[in-house]
Amino acid sequence: MKKLTYALLALFACVFLPLYAADVSDLTYTTNGGEVTITDCDTSASGTLVIPDTIEGNSVTSIASGTFSGCISLTSITIPDSVTNIGRNAFFGCSSLTNITLGEGITSIGQSTFANCTSLTGITIPDGVTSIGRSAFTVCTSLTDITFPDSVTSLGDFVFYRCLSLASITFWGAAPSVEENTFKSARAGGVVLVPDDFLTSFGEIGANWNGLIIGVNRLEQLTWTTNGGEVTITDCDTSASGTLVIPDTIEGNPVTGIGRAAFEDCKSLTSITIPDSVTSIGDYAFSRCYNLTSVAIPDSVTSIGVLAFQKCSELTNVTIPDSVTSIASGTFSGCSSLTSITIPDSVTTIGQNAFLGCSSLISVTIPDSVTTIIQSAFFNCSSLTSVTIGNSVTSIPVNAFRGCSSLTSVTIPNGVTSIERLAFYDCTSLASITFTGPVPTTLGENIFGNIAAGAVVLVSDGFLSSFGEIGANWNGLIIDVNRLEQLTWTTTGGEVTITDCDTSASGTLVIPDTIEGNPVTGIGRAAFEDCKSLTSITIPDSVTSIGDYAFTSCSSLTSITFQGAAPTVGIEAFLGLPDEAVTQVPNENLESYQWNGLTVSTADQSDAIADLEARPTQEAYDAVVAERDSKIEIINQLQVTVEANNSKIAELEKRPKAEQLATAIAERDARPTQEAYNTVVAERDARSTTDELQDARNGSVVIASSNGEATISFNIEESEDLKTWQVTVEKITKSIQLKDGKKFYRFALDK
């Protein structure tokens, strides 16, 4: 090993001497039995050094202990396959060394071999290595990941001591034996990635193995491209499941991008860690990863693509880094389990459908940096109860918050000049809309359609005239003055207490259940004291305490409505209210309200009283009955007349109609007269009968005709005894064409 004096001299020399590329001339070596051992290197050697596999015809087989120790200007070293042994401290303190290529002949890495190589970012361990010696990579502070082949069976003590950047260690085989301090002071949260086949030798996914979090090695399931020394993940086997840690380097190159649809339809993945080397996440990158519950997006990411996390229906929370300036269209659409989202103040645009259908999202704060919200951004976020719209937003687009059925109140900032159609349609719980400025110049159709009955629009006194008069209707909302301007409050531990109210406040006042996104839980001491013009006040169910003298001397306050259970009440909180003052409370909370001398009624009782008061007096009822009875006789007489008329109508309806009579007359006139009938009968009776015709000549016959002709057929027969006759010739047939008119025909034998 070199003495310290030499190391200092080398450092001093480096200040004055020019650097040059290292080569074999910088090396000192010995040769024994035809094998070369490298024993030293000139400390002024710099840049890249490729150790040859032979020197002077002899094979280079060893690198002696401390050979390159203190060579602080070397940046890259390649060790040939012929080398089988590397001694301890061989590269100790090579602080500029960023890359080392180890030959395939090496079987072990000795003690402190690469210790204090503070610029070393990556190294590939050859397949034949079986052991890593004590402190081999100690204080390699730039080392981010390392992969061990399945041949490695043991790791010595302090191997990765103070490797503060080491985030990922990959093993291709079973768990090696390790010492107590092998990974001591390594990077917090580092992971050990192992093949599925050897997982049981390390433990369960997500468990702790020597200070590292166990994950499955996914490289065999990933596809990637390398361009300009940067890696982009392009695909993942859809059978991938459980936890996935994307490495920050692959094959020594940084992973900077996750490509379009790279993990789309990886339905069994539950957790993904993206390294801080990644700067972009492509369109559809994690679309339809239905079981993904968590994803860590590092601050290095500057762009997230369209529909990148679409339908990740088990994803519960996401923090968008402040390096991102735009949330693209549909980025988190259909993430139905997403309960919270952090939008940083670097974001300027929220795209179309960005959070559409995030039905579990409870609260959203849109920072002042956002200038543009595109249509349907929060459509059907049905659990959204609180939304804060930043002061830089100028337009609320079509369907922006449509179907946010749990949203109870919203504040429209002063800069908004346009609210487009259906922006808050179907926000069925929306009871209060606060404008901090004048009426927007552009208002679409059905902006507030189908929201809570009796919803109010709260406006500042200075802009009241642009909306109308208090109590009037504005786009289906009841106009009132924004009382928040008249209230003072404090916020402690995320809870609001009302501490004061301007004594000029008058009429009806509804205390909101949240202010600036925090629940209103208390009404402080004397908060509304001497507000003599208030007539009605509503206290939300979030309020749990009312301080001493809170409403003392509110001499016009006749109605106090509580929306929840009875809060605790301080001394003389309602002293000096009118005698007729009534407290209205929910029916289910009635038993908790037994205090303070106020008349308590439930909403059900109030409705019942209103129903009873709406009934007619007895006098009015009797007058109506008398009027009814006086008309009964007239009604009866009319009934008799109606029945008689109905009978007469039935009789008349039996008569034939005019059309029926005309038909009967026509049929009658078409019949023959008696004279014509008698003539026909006489003519018929003058005709010869069939018998007369047959008797007209002895032996004559009547022959039927068909189609204007008659046919005669006969046979000539002979007999010897005038008893038995036989036909002598064929049948003789003769047809006669009949002529018009009466004709008689006969045939006679020629004697």
GIQUIQUI-V39565 format. One record per residue. N is the residue number from 0. RES is the residue in one small letter. PHI is phi in whole degrees, 0 to 359 (NA if undefined). OMEGA is omega in whole degrees, -180 to 180 (none if undefined). BURIAL is # if it has 16 or more other C-alpha atoms within 10 Angstrom, else .. Layout:
n->[N | N]
res->[RES | RES]
phi->[PHI | PHI]
omega->[OMEGA | OMEGA]
burial->[BURIAL | BURIAL]
//
This chain:
n->[0 | 1 | 2 | 3 | 4 | 5 | 6 | 7 | 8 | 9 | 10 | 11 | 12 | 13 | 14 | 15 | 16 | 17 | 18 | 19 | 20 | 21 | 22 | 23 | 24 | 25 | 26 | 27 | 28 | 29 | 30 | 31 | 32 | 33 | 34 | 35 | 36 | 37 | 38 | 39 | 40 | 41 | 42 | 43 | 44 | 45 | 46 | 47 | 48 | 49 | 50 | 51 | 52 | 53 | 54 | 55 | 56 | 57 | 58 | 59 | 60 | 61 | 62 | 63 | 64 | 65 | 66 | 67 | 68 | 69 | 70 | 71 | 72 | 73 | 74 | 75 | 76 | 77 | 78 | 79 | 80 | 81 | 82 | 83 | 84 | 85 | 86 | 87 | 88 | 89 | 90 | 91 | 92 | 93 | 94 | 95 | 96 | 97 | 98 | 99 | 100 | 101 | 102 | 103 | 104 | 105 | 106 | 107 | 108 | 109 | 110 | 111 | 112 | 113 | 114 | 115 | 116 | 117 | 118 | 119 | 120 | 121 | 122 | 123 | 124 | 125 | 126 | 127 | 128 | 129 | 130 | 131 | 132 | 133 | 134 | 135 | 136 | 137 | 138 | 139 | 140 | 141 | 142 | 143 | 144 | 145 | 146 | 147 | 148 | 149 | 150 | 151 | 152 | 153 | 154 | 155 | 156 | 157 | 158 | 159 | 160 | 161 | 162 | 163 | 164 | 165 | 166 | 167 | 168 | 169 | 170 | 171 | 172 | 173 | 174 | 175 | 176 | 177 | 178 | 179 | 180 | 181 | 182 | 183 | 184 | 185 | 186 | 187 | 188 | 189 | 190 | 191 | 192 | 193 | 194 | 195 | 196 | 197 | 198 | 199 | 200 | 201 | 202 | 203 | 204 | 205 | 206 | 207 | 208 | 209 | 210 | 211 | 212 | 213 | 214 | 215 | 216 | 217 | 218 | 219 | 220 | 221 | 222 | 223 | 224 | 225 | 226 | 227 | 228 | 229 | 230 | 231 | 232 | 233 | 234 | 235 | 236 | 237 | 238 | 239 | 240 | 241 | 242 | 243 | 244 | 245 | 246 | 247 | 248 | 249 | 250 | 251 | 252 | 253 | 254 | 255 | 256 | 257 | 258 | 259 | 260 | 261 | 262 | 263 | 264 | 265 | 266 | 267 | 268 | 269 | 270 | 271 | 272 | 273 | 274 | 275 | 276 | 277 | 278 | 279 | 280 | 281 | 282 | 283 | 284 | 285 | 286 | 287 | 288 | 289 | 290 | 291 | 292 | 293 | 294 | 295 | 296 | 297 | 298 | 299 | 300 | 301 | 302 | 303 | 304 | 305 | 306 | 307 | 308 | 309 | 310 | 311 | 312 | 313 | 314 | 315 | 316 | 317 | 318 | 319 | 320 | 321 | 322 | 323 | 324 | 325 | 326 | 327 | 328 | 329 | 330 | 331 | 332 | 333 | 334 | 335 | 336 | 337 | 338 | 339 | 340 | 341 | 342 | 343 | 344 | 345 | 346 | 347 | 348 | 349 | 350 | 351 | 352 | 353 | 354 | 355 | 356 | 357 | 358 | 359 | 360 | 361 | 362 | 363 | 364 | 365 | 366 | 367 | 368 | 369 | 370 | 371 | 372 | 373 | 374 | 375 | 376 | 377 | 378 | 379 | 380 | 381 | 382 | 383 | 384 | 385 | 386 | 387 | 388 | 389 | 390 | 391 | 392 | 393 | 394 | 395 | 396 | 397 | 398 | 399 | 400 | 401 | 402 | 403 | 404 | 405 | 406 | 407 | 408 | 409 | 410 | 411 | 412 | 413 | 414 | 415 | 416 | 417 | 418 | 419 | 420 | 421 | 422 | 423 | 424 | 425 | 426 | 427 | 428 | 429 | 430 | 431 | 432 | 433 | 434 | 435 | 436 | 437 | 438 | 439 | 440 | 441 | 442 | 443 | 444 | 445 | 446 | 447 | 448 | 449 | 450 | 451 | 452 | 453 | 454 | 455 | 456 | 457 | 458 | 459 | 460 | 461 | 462 | 463 | 464 | 465 | 466 | 467 | 468 | 469 | 470 | 471 | 472 | 473 | 474 | 475 | 476 | 477 | 478 | 479 | 480 | 481 | 482 | 483 | 484 | 485 | 486 | 487 | 488 | 489 | 490 | 491 | 492 | 493 | 494 | 495 | 496 | 497 | 498 | 499 | 500 | 501 | 502 | 503 | 504 | 505 | 506 | 507 | 508 | 509 | 510 | 511 | 512 | 513 | 514 | 515 | 516 | 517 | 518 | 519 | 520 | 521 | 522 | 523 | 524 | 525 | 526 | 527 | 528 | 529 | 530 | 531 | 532 | 533 | 534 | 535 | 536 | 537 | 538 | 539 | 540 | 541 | 542 | 543 | 544 | 545 | 546 | 547 | 548 | 549 | 550 | 551 | 552 | 553 | 554 | 555 | 556 | 557 | 558 | 559 | 560 | 561 | 562 | 563 | 564 | 565 | 566 | 567 | 568 | 569 | 570 | 571 | 572 | 573 | 574 | 575 | 576 | 577 | 578 | 579 | 580 | 581 | 582 | 583 | 584 | 585 | 586 | 587 | 588 | 589 | 590 | 591 | 592 | 593 | 594 | 595 | 596 | 597 | 598 | 599 | 600 | 601 | 602 | 603 | 604 | 605 | 606 | 607 | 608 | 609 | 610 | 611 | 612 | 613 | 614 | 615 | 616 | 617 | 618 | 619 | 620 | 621 | 622 | 623 | 624 | 625 | 626 | 627 | 628 | 629 | 630 | 631 | 632 | 633 | 634 | 635 | 636 | 637 | 638 | 639 | 640 | 641 | 642 | 643 | 644 | 645 | 646 | 647 | 648 | 649 | 650 | 651 | 652 | 653 | 654 | 655 | 656 | 657 | 658 | 659 | 660 | 661 | 662 | 663 | 664 | 665 | 666 | 667 | 668 | 669 | 670 | 671 | 672 | 673 | 674 | 675 | 676 | 677 | 678 | 679 | 680 | 681 | 682 | 683 | 684 | 685 | 686 | 687 | 688 | 689 | 690 | 691 | 692 | 693 | 694 | 695 | 696 | 697 | 698 | 699 | 700 | 701 | 702 | 703 | 704 | 705 | 706 | 707 | 708 | 709 | 710 | 711 | 712 | 713 | 714 | 715 | 716 | 717 | 718 | 719 | 720 | 721 | 722 | 723 | 724 | 725 | 726 | 727 | 728 | 729 | 730 | 731 | 732 | 733 | 734 | 735 | 736 | 737 | 738 | 739 | 740 | 741 | 742 | 743 | 744 | 745 | 746 | 747 | 748 | 749 | 750]
res->[m | k | k | l | t | y | a | l | l | a | l | f | a | c | v | f | l | p | l | y | a | a | d | v | s | d | l | t | y | t | t | n | g | g | e | v | t | i | t | d | c | d | t | s | a | s | g | t | l | v | i | p | d | t | i | e | g | n | s | v | t | s | i | a | s | g | t | f | s | g | c | i | s | l | t | s | i | t | i | p | d | s | v | t | n | i | g | r | n | a | f | f | g | c | s | s | l | t | n | i | t | l | g | e | g | i | t | s | i | g | q | s | t | f | a | n | c | t | s | l | t | g | i | t | i | p | d | g | v | t | s | i | g | r | s | a | f | t | v | c | t | s | l | t | d | i | t | f | p | d | s | v | t | s | l | g | d | f | v | f | y | r | c | l | s | l | a | s | i | t | f | w | g | a | a | p | s | v | e | e | n | t | f | k | s | a | r | a | g | g | v | v | l | v | p | d | d | f | l | t | s | f | g | e | i | g | a | n | w | n | g | l | i | i | g | v | n | r | l | e | q | l | t | w | t | t | n | g | g | e | v | t | i | t | d | c | d | t | s | a | s | g | t | l | v | i | p | d | t | i | e | g | n | p | v | t | g | i | g | r | a | a | f | e | d | c | k | s | l | t | s | i | t | i | p | d | s | v | t | s | i | g | d | y | a | f | s | r | c | y | n | l | t | s | v | a | i | p | d | s | v | t | s | i | g | v | l | a | f | q | k | c | s | e | l | t | n | v | t | i | p | d | s | v | t | s | i | a | s | g | t | f | s | g | c | s | s | l | t | s | i | t | i | p | d | s | v | t | t | i | g | q | n | a | f | l | g | c | s | s | l | i | s | v | t | i | p | d | s | v | t | t | i | i | q | s | a | f | f | n | c | s | s | l | t | s | v | t | i | g | n | s | v | t | s | i | p | v | n | a | f | r | g | c | s | s | l | t | s | v | t | i | p | n | g | v | t | s | i | e | r | l | a | f | y | d | c | t | s | l | a | s | i | t | f | t | g | p | v | p | t | t | l | g | e | n | i | f | g | n | i | a | a | g | a | v | v | l | v | s | d | g | f | l | s | s | f | g | e | i | g | a | n | w | n | g | l | i | i | d | v | n | r | l | e | q | l | t | w | t | t | t | g | g | e | v | t | i | t | d | c | d | t | s | a | s | g | t | l | v | i | p | d | t | i | e | g | n | p | v | t | g | i | g | r | a | a | f | e | d | c | k | s | l | t | s | i | t | i | p | d | s | v | t | s | i | g | d | y | a | f | t | s | c | s | s | l | t | s | i | t | f | q | g | a | a | p | t | v | g | i | e | a | f | l | g | l | p | d | e | a | v | t | q | v | p | n | e | n | l | e | s | y | q | w | n | g | l | t | v | s | t | a | d | q | s | d | a | i | a | d | l | e | a | r | p | t | q | e | a | y | d | a | v | v | a | e | r | d | s | k | i | e | i | i | n | q | l | q | v | t | v | e | a | n | n | s | k | i | a | e | l | e | k | r | p | k | a | e | q | l | a | t | a | i | a | e | r | d | a | r | p | t | q | e | a | y | n | t | v | v | a | e | r | d | a | r | s | t | t | d | e | l | q | d | a | r | n | g | s | v | v | i | a | s | s | n | g | e | a | t | i | s | f | n | i | e | e | s | e | d | l | k | t | w | q | v | t | v | e | k | i | t | k | s | i | q | l | k | d | g | k | k | f | y | r | f | a | l | d | k]
phi->[NA | 290 | 282 | 302 | 301 | 295 | 298 | 294 | 297 | 296 | 297 | 296 | 296 | 298 | 289 | 252 | 267 | 292 | 279 | 217 | 295 | 286 | 210 | 297 | 292 | 278 | 261 | 246 | 208 | 235 | 236 | 218 | 60 | 80 | 239 | 261 | 243 | 284 | 246 | 199 | 217 | 299 | 292 | 276 | 299 | 220 | 73 | 264 | 235 | 250 | 284 | 288 | 279 | 222 | 228 | 54 | 82 | 252 | 288 | 277 | 243 | 218 | 240 | 287 | 303 | 69 | 305 | 255 | 301 | 85 | 278 | 282 | 256 | 288 | 251 | 209 | 227 | 244 | 255 | 288 | 296 | 289 | 284 | 245 | 217 | 236 | 282 | 296 | 59 | 304 | 240 | 302 | 74 | 282 | 287 | 260 | 289 | 258 | 214 | 229 | 252 | 266 | 288 | 286 | 276 | 285 | 246 | 207 | 243 | 279 | 298 | 56 | 305 | 244 | 300 | 63 | 275 | 288 | 259 | 291 | 259 | 201 | 206 | 254 | 273 | 295 | 296 | 276 | 289 | 248 | 216 | 240 | 283 | 305 | 58 | 304 | 238 | 306 | 58 | 276 | 288 | 259 | 291 | 259 | 204 | 208 | 239 | 249 | 290 | 289 | 280 | 288 | 242 | 211 | 235 | 283 | 291 | 59 | 305 | 245 | 301 | 58 | 274 | 289 | 257 | 288 | 260 | 216 | 238 | 252 | 245 | 262 | 229 | 289 | 299 | 280 | 284 | 228 | 261 | 301 | 248 | 306 | 249 | 299 | 62 | 285 | 299 | 294 | 81 | 296 | 241 | 247 | 255 | 227 | 292 | 306 | 294 | 247 | 302 | 297 | 286 | 261 | 136 | 269 | 302 | 89 | 281 | 263 | 233 | 53 | 87 | 250 | 271 | 282 | 222 | 270 | 291 | 263 | 304 | 290 | 257 | 257 | 239 | 210 | 237 | 238 | 221 | 60 | 77 | 238 | 259 | 240 | 287 | 251 | 199 | 219 | 302 | 294 | 278 | 302 | 219 | 71 | 271 | 232 | 250 | 283 | 291 | 278 | 223 | 226 | 56 | 82 | 252 | 291 | 276 | 249 | 218 | 246 | 286 | 303 | 59 | 302 | 246 | 302 | 67 | 279 | 285 | 255 | 289 | 248 | 210 | 228 | 248 | 259 | 289 | 282 | 275 | 282 | 248 | 219 | 241 | 282 | 303 | 60 | 309 | 239 | 301 | 62 | 276 | 298 | 255 | 288 | 259 | 212 | 214 | 256 | 260 | 285 | 294 | 288 | 287 | 251 | 217 | 235 | 282 | 301 | 56 | 301 | 240 | 306 | 60 | 280 | 287 | 253 | 290 | 258 | 206 | 218 | 247 | 274 | 293 | 282 | 271 | 272 | 252 | 214 | 260 | 286 | 302 | 66 | 308 | 242 | 298 | 77 | 278 | 287 | 257 | 292 | 260 | 215 | 218 | 253 | 259 | 285 | 279 | 272 | 284 | 248 | 224 | 246 | 283 | 301 | 60 | 307 | 236 | 304 | 73 | 280 | 286 | 253 | 292 | 262 | 218 | 222 | 244 | 266 | 290 | 295 | 291 | 285 | 252 | 227 | 242 | 260 | 309 | 63 | 303 | 237 | 304 | 61 | 276 | 288 | 259 | 292 | 255 | 218 | 220 | 247 | 262 | 296 | 287 | 268 | 289 | 250 | 218 | 254 | 277 | 306 | 60 | 307 | 237 | 299 | 77 | 279 | 287 | 259 | 289 | 259 | 209 | 208 | 247 | 264 | 292 | 300 | 280 | 288 | 249 | 215 | 235 | 272 | 304 | 62 | 303 | 238 | 296 | 66 | 275 | 291 | 257 | 288 | 250 | 216 | 239 | 253 | 252 | 267 | 227 | 285 | 300 | 303 | 289 | 238 | 230 | 277 | 280 | 53 | 303 | 246 | 292 | 57 | 257 | 299 | 298 | 76 | 300 | 245 | 249 | 258 | 231 | 287 | 307 | 293 | 245 | 303 | 297 | 285 | 262 | 136 | 268 | 303 | 90 | 281 | 263 | 228 | 52 | 84 | 250 | 269 | 283 | 213 | 276 | 291 | 282 | 301 | 292 | 263 | 255 | 238 | 210 | 235 | 238 | 227 | 58 | 78 | 236 | 259 | 239 | 287 | 251 | 198 | 220 | 301 | 293 | 277 | 302 | 219 | 69 | 267 | 228 | 251 | 285 | 291 | 279 | 223 | 225 | 55 | 83 | 251 | 292 | 275 | 248 | 218 | 244 | 284 | 302 | 58 | 303 | 247 | 302 | 68 | 278 | 285 | 260 | 289 | 249 | 211 | 220 | 245 | 251 | 289 | 288 | 283 | 285 | 247 | 212 | 234 | 282 | 304 | 59 | 306 | 239 | 302 | 65 | 277 | 288 | 252 | 283 | 253 | 225 | 235 | 249 | 258 | 262 | 217 | 291 | 296 | 280 | 288 | 234 | 278 | 294 | 48 | 298 | 242 | 293 | 86 | 278 | 299 | 299 | 275 | 300 | 234 | 256 | 257 | 226 | 297 | 302 | 288 | 253 | 303 | 296 | 280 | 256 | 221 | 198 | 66 | 69 | 270 | 285 | 253 | 223 | 264 | 299 | 296 | 295 | 299 | 296 | 296 | 297 | 299 | 296 | 295 | 293 | 280 | 288 | 287 | 287 | 298 | 300 | 295 | 297 | 298 | 297 | 294 | 296 | 298 | 297 | 297 | 296 | 293 | 260 | 295 | 297 | 300 | 297 | 297 | 299 | 300 | 293 | 299 | 299 | 298 | 295 | 297 | 298 | 297 | 295 | 297 | 299 | 297 | 295 | 297 | 292 | 284 | 295 | 291 | 279 | 301 | 296 | 294 | 296 | 299 | 295 | 297 | 296 | 297 | 296 | 296 | 295 | 280 | 284 | 288 | 284 | 297 | 297 | 297 | 296 | 297 | 298 | 296 | 295 | 296 | 299 | 297 | 291 | 279 | 284 | 289 | 277 | 298 | 297 | 298 | 295 | 287 | 275 | 301 | 212 | 298 | 83 | 286 | 229 | 261 | 249 | 288 | 248 | 209 | 56 | 77 | 211 | 241 | 239 | 247 | 231 | 206 | 242 | 254 | 243 | 227 | 211 | 261 | 230 | 61 | 241 | 251 | 243 | 228 | 287 | 260 | 230 | 294 | 300 | 256 | 234 | 221 | 253 | 236 | 281 | 277 | 256 | 296 | 91 | 282 | 220 | 238 | 232 | 210 | 230 | 228 | 280 | 277 | 285]
omega->[-179 | 175 | -179 | -178 | -180 | 180 | -180 | 178 | 179 | 179 | -179 | -179 | -178 | -179 | -172 | -174 | 177 | 178 | 177 | -178 | -178 | 173 | -174 | 180 | 178 | -173 | 170 | -174 | 174 | 179 | -179 | 179 | 179 | 179 | -175 | 172 | 176 | -175 | -177 | 176 | 178 | -176 | 176 | 179 | -176 | 177 | -175 | 177 | 174 | 179 | -178 | 179 | 174 | 172 | -179 | 176 | 180 | -176 | 176 | -174 | -175 | 170 | -172 | 179 | 175 | -174 | -176 | -178 | 179 | 176 | -168 | -179 | 176 | -179 | -178 | 179 | 174 | -179 | -174 | 180 | -178 | -178 | -179 | -176 | 175 | -177 | -179 | 178 | -173 | -178 | -177 | 174 | 174 | -165 | 177 | -176 | -179 | -175 | 176 | 174 | -179 | 179 | -176 | -177 | -175 | 180 | 178 | 176 | -170 | -176 | 174 | -175 | -178 | -179 | 177 | 170 | -166 | 179 | -177 | -178 | -178 | 178 | 178 | -180 | -178 | -175 | -175 | -176 | -179 | -177 | 177 | -173 | -179 | 175 | -175 | -178 | -179 | 177 | 167 | -167 | 179 | -178 | -176 | 179 | 179 | -178 | 179 | 178 | -177 | 179 | -177 | -178 | -180 | 175 | -178 | -179 | 175 | -178 | -176 | -179 | 179 | 170 | -166 | -180 | -174 | -176 | -172 | 175 | -176 | 174 | 177 | 179 | -179 | -179 | 177 | 172 | -179 | 178 | -176 | -174 | -177 | -176 | -176 | 178 | 172 | -176 | 177 | 179 | 178 | -177 | 171 | -176 | -174 | 177 | 177 | -175 | -176 | -176 | -175 | 180 | 178 | -177 | -178 | 176 | 180 | 179 | -178 | 175 | 179 | 178 | 179 | 178 | -176 | 173 | 179 | 178 | -175 | -176 | -180 | 179 | -177 | 171 | -178 | 173 | 178 | -178 | -179 | 179 | 179 | -175 | 171 | 175 | -176 | -177 | 175 | 177 | -176 | 176 | -180 | -176 | 176 | -176 | 178 | 175 | 179 | -178 | 179 | 173 | 173 | -178 | 177 | -179 | -178 | 175 | -175 | -177 | 170 | -169 | -180 | 175 | -175 | -178 | -179 | 178 | 170 | -166 | -178 | 176 | 180 | -178 | 180 | 173 | -179 | -176 | -178 | 171 | -176 | 179 | -178 | 175 | -172 | 176 | 176 | -171 | -179 | -178 | 176 | 168 | -166 | -176 | 179 | -177 | 180 | 176 | 178 | 179 | -175 | -179 | -179 | -176 | -180 | 180 | 177 | -170 | 178 | 175 | -173 | -179 | -179 | 175 | 168 | -164 | 177 | 180 | -172 | 179 | -178 | 171 | 179 | -177 | -176 | 173 | -178 | -178 | -178 | 172 | -171 | -179 | 173 | -174 | -178 | -178 | 179 | 175 | -167 | 177 | -178 | -177 | -180 | 179 | 177 | 179 | -176 | -178 | 171 | -175 | 178 | -176 | 172 | -169 | 179 | 177 | -173 | -179 | -179 | 176 | 174 | -166 | 177 | -178 | -173 | -173 | 178 | 172 | 178 | -173 | -179 | 180 | -177 | 178 | -174 | 170 | -177 | -167 | 175 | -175 | -178 | -180 | 175 | 168 | -165 | 178 | -177 | -179 | -176 | 175 | 176 | -178 | -176 | -174 | -179 | 179 | -180 | -178 | 174 | -166 | 178 | 174 | -173 | -178 | -179 | 177 | 175 | -167 | 178 | -179 | -176 | -179 | 178 | 177 | 179 | -176 | -174 | -175 | -178 | 180 | -177 | 170 | -173 | -171 | 174 | -175 | -179 | -178 | 179 | 169 | -165 | 178 | -175 | -175 | -175 | 176 | -177 | 174 | 178 | 179 | -180 | 176 | 176 | -177 | -180 | 179 | 179 | -179 | 173 | 179 | -176 | -180 | 175 | 172 | -175 | 177 | 178 | -179 | -177 | 170 | -177 | -175 | 178 | 179 | -176 | -178 | -176 | -175 | -180 | 178 | -177 | -179 | 176 | 180 | 179 | -178 | 175 | -180 | 177 | -180 | 178 | -175 | 174 | 179 | 178 | -176 | 179 | 178 | -178 | -177 | 172 | -177 | 174 | 177 | 180 | 179 | 179 | 179 | -175 | 171 | 175 | -175 | -177 | 175 | 177 | -175 | 176 | 180 | -176 | 176 | -176 | 177 | 176 | 178 | -179 | 179 | 174 | 172 | -178 | 176 | -180 | -178 | 174 | -175 | -176 | 170 | -169 | -179 | 176 | -175 | -178 | -178 | 178 | 171 | -168 | -178 | 176 | 179 | -177 | 178 | 177 | -178 | -174 | -178 | 177 | -177 | -179 | 180 | 176 | -173 | 177 | 173 | -172 | -178 | -179 | 175 | 170 | -165 | 178 | -175 | -177 | -177 | 176 | -178 | 175 | -178 | 180 | -180 | -177 | 174 | 171 | -173 | -178 | -176 | 173 | -178 | -177 | -180 | 175 | 175 | 179 | -180 | -176 | -179 | -177 | 175 | 178 | -175 | 175 | -178 | -176 | -180 | -172 | -175 | -178 | -179 | 178 | -172 | 164 | 170 | 178 | 175 | -176 | 174 | 176 | 176 | 179 | 179 | 179 | 178 | -179 | 179 | 179 | 178 | -179 | -179 | 179 | 180 | 179 | 175 | 178 | -180 | 179 | 179 | -179 | -180 | 180 | 179 | 180 | 179 | 178 | -177 | -179 | -177 | -176 | -177 | 178 | 180 | 179 | 179 | 178 | -179 | 179 | -180 | 180 | -180 | 178 | 180 | 179 | 179 | -180 | 179 | 180 | 179 | -179 | -179 | 178 | 180 | 178 | 176 | -178 | -180 | 179 | 180 | -179 | 179 | -180 | 179 | -180 | 179 | 180 | -176 | -179 | -179 | 179 | 176 | 180 | -180 | 179 | 180 | -179 | 180 | -179 | -180 | -179 | 179 | 179 | -176 | -179 | -178 | 177 | 176 | 179 | 179 | -180 | 180 | -177 | 180 | -177 | 175 | -178 | 177 | 180 | 177 | 176 | -177 | 179 | 179 | 179 | 178 | 175 | 177 | 178 | -177 | 179 | 177 | 177 | 179 | 172 | -176 | 176 | -179 | 178 | -176 | -179 | 177 | -179 | -176 | 178 | 179 | -176 | -179 | 177 | 179 | 179 | -178 | -179 | 177 | -178 | 175 | -178 | 179 | -180 | 178 | 179 | 178 | 175 | -178 | 173 | 172 | -176 | 178 | 177 | -178 | none]
burial->[. | . | . | . | . | . | # | . | . | # | # | . | . | # | . | . | . | . | . | . | . | # | # | . | . | . | # | . | # | . | . | . | . | . | # | # | # | # | # | # | # | # | # | # | # | # | # | # | # | . | # | # | # | . | . | . | . | . | # | # | # | # | # | # | # | # | # | # | # | # | # | # | # | # | # | # | # | . | # | # | # | # | # | # | # | # | # | # | # | # | # | # | # | # | # | # | # | # | # | # | # | # | # | # | # | # | # | # | # | # | # | # | # | # | # | # | # | # | # | # | # | # | # | # | # | # | # | # | # | # | # | # | # | # | # | # | # | # | # | # | # | # | # | # | # | # | # | # | # | # | # | # | # | # | # | # | # | # | # | # | # | # | # | # | # | # | # | # | # | # | # | # | # | # | # | # | . | # | # | . | # | # | # | # | # | # | # | . | . | # | # | # | # | # | # | . | . | . | # | . | . | # | . | . | # | . | . | . | . | # | # | # | # | # | # | # | # | # | # | . | . | # | . | # | . | . | . | . | . | # | # | # | # | # | # | # | # | # | . | # | # | # | # | # | # | # | # | # | # | # | . | # | # | # | # | # | # | # | # | # | # | # | # | # | # | # | # | # | # | # | # | # | . | # | # | # | # | # | # | # | # | # | # | # | # | # | # | # | # | # | # | # | # | # | # | # | # | # | # | # | # | # | # | # | # | # | # | # | # | # | # | # | # | # | # | # | # | # | . | # | # | # | # | # | # | # | # | # | # | # | # | # | # | # | # | # | # | # | # | # | # | # | # | # | # | # | # | # | # | # | # | # | # | # | # | # | # | # | # | # | # | # | # | # | # | # | # | # | # | # | # | # | # | # | # | # | # | # | # | # | # | # | # | # | # | # | # | # | # | # | # | # | # | # | # | # | # | # | # | # | # | # | # | # | # | # | # | # | # | # | # | # | # | # | # | # | # | # | # | # | # | # | # | # | # | # | # | # | # | # | # | # | # | # | # | # | # | # | # | # | . | . | # | . | . | # | # | # | # | # | # | # | . | . | # | # | # | # | # | # | . | . | . | # | . | . | # | . | . | . | . | . | . | . | . | # | # | # | # | # | # | # | # | # | . | . | # | . | # | . | . | . | . | . | # | # | # | # | # | # | # | # | # | . | # | # | . | # | # | # | # | # | # | # | # | . | # | . | # | # | # | # | # | # | # | # | # | # | # | # | # | # | # | # | # | # | # | # | # | # | # | # | # | # | # | # | # | # | # | # | # | # | # | # | # | # | # | # | # | # | # | # | # | # | # | # | # | . | # | # | . | . | # | # | # | # | # | # | . | . | # | # | # | # | # | # | . | . | . | # | . | . | # | . | . | . | . | # | . | # | # | # | # | . | . | . | . | . | . | . | . | . | . | . | . | . | . | . | . | . | . | . | . | . | . | . | . | . | . | . | . | . | . | . | . | . | . | . | . | . | . | . | . | . | . | . | . | . | . | . | . | . | . | . | . | . | . | . | . | . | . | . | . | . | . | . | . | . | . | . | . | . | . | . | . | . | . | . | . | . | . | . | . | . | . | . | . | . | . | . | . | . | . | . | . | . | . | . | . | . | . | . | . | . | . | . | . | . | . | . | . | . | . | . | . | . | . | . | . | . | . | . | . | . | . | . | . | . | . | . | . | . | . | . | . | . | . | # | . | . | . | . | . | . | . | . | . | . | . | . | .]
//
